[in-house]
């Protein structure tokens, strides 16, 4: 049977689509390999896959407030929910949020609730958080799309690959050295220090904003394969204070 030009053309198109799909698959595997190399440097893919929540204690300093602040964090990695407790010589504050609400209590006892815009922003920050991304990529989550750029740079996009969530830069040993994200129109950049062992985890011992305004270093870092053992809801007697 003689092949028509239309049949040959259709087969060529199918062949091109097949080659395109294979190329994309190889590219995606390459990107995941690079990300997995980073996770292996930080304790292993399986460890990050199993880690569903974190308890972190860190010291932080701000240029506008040079005193040392002790910050304790409880973070759910499976869904947006985080609780913070900040304490220093001048402050003692607690704040928390989940998928539907947020609240806080200041050192003077004043209470407040997050408005819709702040809850939206907190969820945006949570999704772009470096540690959140590590857990989800280790689990093969489709909530993120990874693209590799020349020079050990990983671009993290949303599900469709249309919105750039953050950029992670690695050194030649696959250790993270830089994270950058546009959050609500403001670009935030953090520089990471050398990796340090915290139990099973291997993490940057310190990090700082690119302008030096915020400076952090871990005091302790632990993870669990269970949900956080603390509530993200406000206390039962919580009542928002009016100005």
C-alpha angles and dihedrals in degrees: 000000000000116000115233122225088245092055092049091048092051091050091049090052091050090049091051091049090050093050090047091052092048091048091051091048092052090046092051091048089050090052092049089047090056092047090046090051087057092048090050089055088052098052106296140295093263092053092054091043091057096042107101100162140018139211112200134179117190142161119235138183131194126202090230091049109033095183117105115263122201110212124192118193134191110190131184108210096190097061137005106286129122136161125201134193117190122189133175138137091288105028143050109174137162127193135165142171141187133182095295110024147020135197144173144195122208129211090259089058095253113146129206141176128223117249122225093268093053093047089051090050093047090052089048091053091046092053092050094045111123094228093047089054092049091057095046097046090048087057093049091246116186090210088089136047118203124208125183122222127191115277102041093295123149121198114202116206135178123264095284094043091238101107120058107220100180146329123236120196121200133195125232091278092054093251115142113251104165140026125187133178141167105229115183093335095312119106114222121192127186128188117211127215128217120307118265131188118252105175106294092347127087110201142158105280091215141007136186138193112257092250092048092240094123122040126180142175131178121249093178137354127188135164137200137202088224134071117276114283092225134076123248090198122100119257117279091250092048113139126171112240116227120225 
